[in-house]
Amino acid sequence: MAGASRSERPVDSGPSTLLDLHREGRLVREYPAVRRLLDGASDAELARAGQLLARLDPDEVVAEHPAVPVVTVAVTGHGTLAPLLPSLTVELARHGLLLRPYLADFDAYVFDLADPDGELYRADLALCVLDPMVVFDEVPVPWGPEDVERVARERMATLAGLLARFAESARGTLVLNTLPPLPRRFAAQLVDHRSRARLGVVWREANARLLRLAEEHERVVVLDLDPLVGEGVPVAEPRLSQYTRTHLSPALLAAYAREIGHLARHRTGQGKKALVLDLDGTLWGGILGEDGPDGIEVGADGTHRAAAHHAFQRVVGQLAAQGVLLAAVSKNDPEPVGEVLRGHPGMFLREDDFVRVVANWRPKHDNLAELAEALNLGVDSFVFVDDSAYECGLVRHELPGVSVVPVNGEPALHIEALLRDGWFDTPELTREDVTRVAQYRDELVRKDFLDGFDSLDEYLRQLRVEVHLVEAGPAEVARLSQLTLRTNQFNQTTLRLGPAEVRALLDDPAARVLAVRAADRFGDSGVVGAVFTHRHGDTVHIDNFLLSCRVFSRGIEQTALCAVLRHARAHGARAVRANYRATPKNTKVKDFYPRNGFAPVTDDDTTVAYRNDGTTLTYEHGLTVLPVPPAHVHFTEIPGDDGS
């Protein structure tokens, strides 16, 4: 079942509607619908949509839609960068985000990176866009490779010093990029091939130094432009470079903006966790119910199309090895699907690679919703890949939170379609990432185990839950940061922290960071939660409390909270205050603190009502009567807690 290609998608179903909204003055009011309108847009359509969206006043959008996530992005660099803003605007809008941009003056990157009171230091993402002229504008004439090497070394040394200052006091992430592959217009100025080869070495060594900066500073990300240019994107447009000092081509700026969109999506907690695949026409060629197991197209040694499907499976397997959950949803009978997954010689993926395989004749959006419930995930954490335009459209309509990746009848293009949007990008892999598939498979076993009991209490007693609350150390930094960035349902304040910000809290004597570890009869779940606190006078403040959706409703959250309260009282605190900030995704924990003895207060200590509008509420526990942890949980005390 081949899906419609992008060129076949009716234009009036996408960004052209934005033009209608713009002309009618309704674009601000309808901003939450923009994400859907941009779904499946071509590059040309995105460029036009960016021009429209860049005209919006972010403050007007926020006033109309306070729940829309806002990302502040400051842009600086060497050349003219105003053409980047429309691309950034539309790429963030594609992910349901709103851009609040700041554009620095021309060639002001050194000043901007050196100014701790400037906009770059306050932004969520600070972009320092580098182009070839950052080096060649300083190269004399005549020049040789040694001149380029000298200037490049000076520029890298300057950047290294500025980054150290930025890392100390900035609040967000600094994004650098490698210098794009050297256009021929520079290398061709050297007439001997030996000098050209030396110039290539110099250029690549400069980029290697840039890439290593990300290893030295946790607040720094370096985007490698080589893969973007390697897809055929031109580095520069000579007339724009000469006449407007725009030294990167519009196409390269658009590709760069797409990568920034991936970073922004991750920073706002909208990373994806599960890849759900159709089977017929997607994972293999042909229709299993008609062609039979021997008639489907898949296998490295088969036809060209069979090999393409096999190559796609290898890429899917690579993602799964890094913590992406795999599931399959197919309109098929379950028996032949199981037969293929278990024994077909051309398959790379096997049944054990999937946390769940759903094969039936029900609507796919219903199967996706039930799969999300079974995995205790939101549907907005799913990426769904299908070759049917009908199924893709239906899932988009019924489950707008699902990210849909349509593939067509050409399997050689499946890989590009899947990887285009970096759905599963993350700053750093953790131990929990590598074991995530096994952990979710264990979770499904737990659910089956639950079905064998008449009561939840008996199930929990037999589950033998263990909770360990420990002072976090350097080894937990990456995982705790990941939890703040990925967890949405049990996340009391949705405070997003990068690794550098977590590390800063570990070094802050007034702050306390606790890692929640859990295990049960089915295995060790690792670090599943975190509690961030600080003490002010005789009051302990819980700045955030979060728990992985995998371990809800087992008493882990109550046990950890009880331990924090006991520790506070044992160390002389008068009260514990905790914040809750309502979002559309964390409503299930809105009464967590009141259910555990906290009373709502405001700054003037009056009672307040709950509102689901992003308001931050503060609750207080007087520590007179402490809640009792669930009896079925075996708890390991916090070091230093005498339990008094």
N, C-alpha and C positions, 0 to 999 in steps of 0.2 A: 504494500500500500504506500505508494510514493506520495510525499507531501508536496504542497505548493512551494515553489522557490520564492525567494524574496522579491524577485522581479514580477511574480504573478500576484503578489498581494495588492489588493485594491488601494490606491493611494488615499482615497477618501476615508479609509478606516484608520489611518494613522496620522502623521504630523500635519496633513492638510487641515484636519479638524482643529488643530491648534491655531491655524490662521483664522478660522471661523470664530473661535473663542476670543482671539485677539481683536478682531474687527468688531466683535459685539461687546467688547469690554468685560468679558467674563473669565479671562484667563486666571486672574488672582483667585476669584471665587471657586474655580474648578481645578485649582492646582493639584489636589490629591488624585485627580483623574489623569494627570499628565503621564504618570508612569505607565498606565495601561495603553494610552494613545501612542506611546513611543515603542511599545513592544513589537519587535520584528522590523523596525525601521531600517532602511538602507543607510549607507554612509551619507549619501547626498541629502536624504530626508533629515537625518540627524543634524547636518550642517545648517539646513534652513530652520529647523526647530530651535537650534541653539541661538540663532540670531533673534528669534522672537522672545525666547525665555530670558535672554540676557537683558531685555528691556524692563523686566519686572523689578519692582522695588522689594527686596527681601523683607523689609519691615512690614510692608502691606500684606505680604503672604503670611507672615508670622501672626499678625494681628487677626487675620481671617482664620488661620489654621494653626493654633499654638502647639498642636501635637506633632506637626511635621518636623522631623529631625533637621537641625541646621548645622552645617559644617562651615567653619570659617577657614578660608584658604587665602594665604598671602603669597603673592607671586613676585619674585624678583629675578634678576639675571643680567645678562650682558647686552642682549639685543632688544628689539621691539617685541613686546609680549602681549599687547592688547588683543591680537587675534586669538590668543589662547582662551580668553574668558568665555566666549560663547560655547566652545567645545567643552570646557569644564562644567558650565552650567547645565548643558543637556546631558552630559554623562552622569552627573549626580542626580538629575531629575529622573533618569532611567531607573535608578534604584530607590526612588521615593524620597530623595534627600533634597534639601534646599541649599544652594551655594550662597554664602555671604563673602564676596570677594574683596580683596585689597590688592591693587596693582601699584607696585613701587615705581619710582622714577627710572628713566632709562639708564642702564649701566650703573645701577646703585647697589649691586649685590654685596660689595665689600662693606659699604657703609651700613646696609641693612643688617647684615650678619654680625656686625660689631656693636649694634645699638640695642642693649638689653631692654630699653624702654620703647622699642619700636614695635610695629605691627607683627613682624615675623615671630617675635617672642611670645605674642599673645594668641597666635593662630592655632587652630587644631592641626592644620597641615601647612607647613611653610615650604614653598617650592622655589628652589634656586635652579633655574633652567640654564644649562650650559650649552654652548654651540661652538663650532670650530673657530669662530672669530675671537673667542675669549683668549685664544692663543695667538692666532695669526694677525690680529690687530697690533700686536706688540713685536712682531717679527720684522727686522730691518730688511731693506733691499740693497744689495743682493743678500740672499740667505741660503743656508744649507741645513742639513738635518741637525747639526749641532746647535744652531740658533733656535730651532723649534724645541729641541730638548731642553735648552736653558730656560726658555720662557715657560714651557710646560712645568718644569720642576718648580719654578718660582710660584706659578699659579697653584700648584698642588700644595706647596708649603703654606701659602697664604690661607687656603681653604682649611687645611688641617688645624691651623691655629684658631681660625674663626669657629670651627665646629666644636672645639674644646670649650670655648666660651658659651656657645649656644647650648651645649649639653648640660651645662651647669645650672642654667636658670630659665630656659624656655619651658613652656607648658605643653607643647605639642611635638609633632614629628617633623623633622627636616628631611625633605626629599631632594636628593641630587640626582643627576643622570650622568651616564658616561658620555664622553664626546662621541658624536655619531661617526660612523666610518668615514674616513677622509675622502671627500669628493675628488674626482680626477683633476679638477681644475687646480688643485694644489700640487698633487704628485707630479702632474705633467709639466710643471714649471722646472722640475729637475730633469735634465736631459739624459743623465746616465742612470742606468738601471741599478747600479750598486747603491747610489744615493737614495733612490726611491725605496729600495729595500730597507735601508737604514731608517728612513722616515717612517716606514710602516712599523718598524720595531719601536721607535720612539713613541708613536701614537698609541700603540697597544700597551706599552709600559705605563703611560700616563693613565690609561683607563684601568689598568690593573691596580694602580695606586688609589684611584677613585673607588673602585669596588671594595678594596680592603678597608676603607673608612667605615663602612657599615659594620665590619667586625669589631671595630674599635669603639664605636659609640652606639649605645642602644637606642638613642633617639633619632638615629640617622638611617634612612633607607636610600639605597642607590639603585635607580632603575637602569637596567642595561638596554640601551637603544639598539644594539646589534640585532636582536631577534625581530624588532619592528622593521628595521631597514631590510633585514633578510627576507621579509615577506613582499618586497618590491616597493616599499614606501620610499619616495625620493627624499633625500636629506634636505635639499634646499631648492628654492625657485630663484634663479639668478636675478631676475628683475626685482622681485620683492627684497632680496638680500641687498642689492645695490642701491635701490631707490628708497626703501623704507627701513632698512636695517633689520628686517625680519629674516633672521639667518636660518630658521628652520621652516621647512615647507608647511603649508596648511595641512597636508595629509599626515605629516609626522607629528605636528601639534595635536591633531585629532587623535592619533594613535596613543600619544603620550597622555592625553586627557582621559582616554579610556582606562589606562593603567591607574591613574589617580582616582578614578571612580571606584576601582576595586579596593584601593586603600581606604577611601572614605567609607565605603560600605562596611568594611571590616571594623573600622574604628567606631562606628555607630552600632555595633552589635548585630549586624545583619548578614554575617557570614553564613554560608550554607553548610549543612552537615550530612545530607543524604543525597545520593544519586539514584534516581528511580528510572529504570530502563524498560522500554518496550522490547519485545523480542523479535517478532516477525518484521523483517525489513529494517531492523535497527541493529540488534545483536547478531543476527544472521540474515542471509538473503532468502527470499521465498516465504511461503506460508506453510507452517508446519502441518496444519490440519489438512491441507490439500496435497502438499508435496511429500509428506512423511519425513521421518528422521533422515532417511538416506537421500532425500531430494533437496534439502536445504543447502544453501551456499555458505560454507564456513570452513576454514582450514588454510594453514600457511602453504600447503603444497597443492592446493586446489586451483580453481580458475582465478583469474585476476580479481574478480569480485569477491570470491570466497576468501582470498588472501587479504583483501581490504577489510572485510568484517573481522577477520582474525586479528589484524593490526589494531583495529578499534578496540577489541577486547583486551589486548595487551595494555593499551593506554588506560582503560578502565581499571584493570588490575593494578597498574602503577598507582593510580589515585587511591584505590582501596588500601594498598600497603602503607599509605600515609594517613590513615584514619578516616577516610571517607566511607560512610556506610553505603553499601550497595543493596538495592532491592530491585525486583522485577515485577512489573504489573502487565499482564498480557491477556488478551481475549483468546483463550485456548483452553483445551481440556488439560487438567493437571498431570495426568499420567504420561502423555508423550513429552510434555515439557520436562518432567523429571527424568525421563529416559535420556533426553538429549543432554541435559546438564550433567548427568552422572556418567554417561558413557560414550557420547559422540566423539570420535577420534579427532575431529577438527576443532573442537572447542578449546579455548584457552581458559575461560572462566568455568568454574565448576559450582555445583550446588552449595558447597561449603563456603564459597566466597560471598554469598548473599546472606544478609540477616533475615530476609523473608522473600519468598517467591510466591506471588499471587497469580494464579492462573484460573480464570473463570470467565463467565460471559456477562458479568455485571458492568455497569458504567465505570470507567476508569477513575473518574473523580470520586466516586463512592469508595472504591478500593484505596485510593490515596488517603482519603480522610480516615478510614479505618486503620490504615498502616501507620499514620501519624499518631493515632491514639494508642496503638499497640506499642510503639516505640517511645511514647511519652514525649513526642516532639510536636512543635507547631508545623503546620503545612508550609509556612513561610521558610522553613529550613530545608525544603525539598527542591531539587533540580530534576525536572522531568524531561526525558528525551524520547521522542516518538517520531516516526516517519509519516504519520497520518495527519494531514492538515485538519481534518474533522476532529480527531481526538485532542490535538493541541488546542484548537479553538474552544472546545468544550471545557477542557481543564482550565484554561484562562478565564472563561466566563464563570464557572462554578467555584473555582478556588483561586481567586486573583492573587493570593499570596505566593502561590507556587511559581517558581521561575521555569518557564517552558523553553526548551531548546528544540526547535523543529529541525529535523534532518530530512533530506529528500532521497530520491532513488539512486543517488550516486554515493556509494559507501566510502569512496576515497576521500570524501569531504566531511565525513562524520567527525573525525578527530578535530579538524579545525573548528567546526561548529561547537563542539563540546568545550574546547579550551579557550575559545575566544574571549569569554568574559571572566576568566579567573575566579569562578564561583567559590572555590575552596582555598583560595590563597590565605596564608597565615604568616605572620612574621617569623615564627619559629616552631618547629615540631617538638612535642613533649613526649614523655614516656606514655602518657595516657592516649596520645594520638595513635601510637603504634599498636596499642592493645584495644583500641576502641571497638573494633568490629567484634572481637571476642567478648567484650563486656556487654555489648548490646545483645549478642546472641545469648549470653547468660541471662540477660534480663528477660528475654522471651521464655527461657526455661523457668525462671522464677514465676512468670505469669501462669505457665502450665502447672507449676507446683501449687500455686494459689488455688487453682480450680479443684484441687483435691481436698480442700478443707471446707467445713461448714461455716466457719467463722473467721473473720479477719484476725482476731486476737490470737487464735490458735496458730494460724499461718505465721504471724509475726514471731510467736514464741519458737516455732520450729525453724524459722529462717536463721536464727542465731546471729543477729546483727551486732557488729562490733564497731565502735566509734572511737577514734583517737583524735584529740585536739592538741596540736603541737604548735609551738612558736615557729613561724616560718623562717626559713633561711635561704641562702642564695640558690640552693638546689630547687626550691619551689617557685622562684620568681617567674619563670616562663609560664608555668602552669597557672599560677594565680592571675597573672595578666590575661591569659587566655580565657579563664573563667569570667573575668569582668567583661571581656569583649564579646564572648559567645553566649553567655547565659542571659536569658530574657524573662523567663517565667518566674523563677524564684530568685529575683534580684531586687532587693528592697529599694535601691536608689538609682539603679542603672548607671552608676559611676564607672566610666570606662577608664582603665589604667593601662598604659604601656609598660613594658618591662622596666624602663628607667624610673617610672613613677612608683612602681611597686618597690623597687630597690631603694628609692629615696625614703619611703615610709619605713623600711627595715632599718635605715640608718638614723631615723628620727627618734630621739629618746622619749618624746612625748607620745609617740604612736605605738600601736601594738598590732601585729598582723598574725592571725591564727589560720593555720591550714587544717581543714577537716578531712580526715581520712576515714574510709569505711571499708568493711569487709563483711562477708556472711558465709553461710555454708557452701555457696557456689563459687566463692573466690574473692580475691582482693580487688576492690574497685579503685584503689589509689586515692589521689586527692580529688575529692568531689565537691568541696566547698571552701569558703573563706569568710572570715570575720575581720573587718577592719575597724579598729577602735583607737581613740585617743583619750587622754585624761586631762581635764581642766578643773583644777581645784579638787573638790571632793565629789566630782561627777565624772563618770565614765560615759563617753559618747560612742555609740555604735554608728560609724559613718556608713558602713554598708555590710550587709549580710547576704550571701548568695550561695546557692546550692544547685548542683547539676540536676537537670530534669530527669536523669536516669534513676535517681535515688529518692524521689519524692515519697512521702507518706509511709515511711518506715520508722519514724521516730527520731531520725538523725538530726533534723533541724531543732526539735525540742530539746534533745540531749545537749547539743552544742550551746544553745541559748542558756539552758540551765547552768552549764559549766561557766559561761561568761559571767552570769549573775553571781554565782557562788564565789568566783575569783574576785569580782569587784568588792563584794562585802567583806571577804576575808582580808582584803588589802585596804580597808578603811574607807571605801567609797560610801557616800550618802545615798546616791541614786545612780541609775543608769538611764541615759536618754538614747533614743534610737530614732532614725529618720526613715520615712517611707515616702517615695515619690511615685505617684500613680502614673502608669503608662497603659496603653491598650493591651500590653502583653503580660503584665504582672498583677492583674486584678485578683487572681486566685490566692495571693498572699496579702491582700489588703487588710485582713483582720488577724494576721499572724501575731503581731505584738499585743493587741487587746486580748486575744485568746490566752496569752501567757502572762497576764497580770499587769500589763502596761496601760496607763491612762493617757488619752490624748491631751496635749497642751499646745498653747501658742507661746509667743514671746512674753505675753502678759499673763501666762499661766491659766488662761481660760479654755474651756472645752471647745473643740472645733468639730465640725462634721466632715465626713469623708466626701471628697469630690474627685471624680475621674477626669481631671483637666490638666494634669501635670503638676498640681500643687504638691509641695513637699510638706508632709505632716510630721510632727515631732511627738513622740510618746515617751512617757517616763515611768520607770519602775522604782518604787521606794525602798526595795530590798528588805522590807519587814517580813513578809511571808514569801518565800521563794517557791516557784513551781517545782513539782517533783518530776524527774525525768521518767520516761516510759520504762516499765519494769522489764520489758523484753530485751532492752539494749544493754549490752556489756560495754561500759565506758572506761577508758583510760584517762585518768586525771591530767589536767594541764600541769606541767612541771612547775613547782613552786606554789601550787594551790593546796593549802592545808585542810581545805574543806570546812573550816570553821564558819 
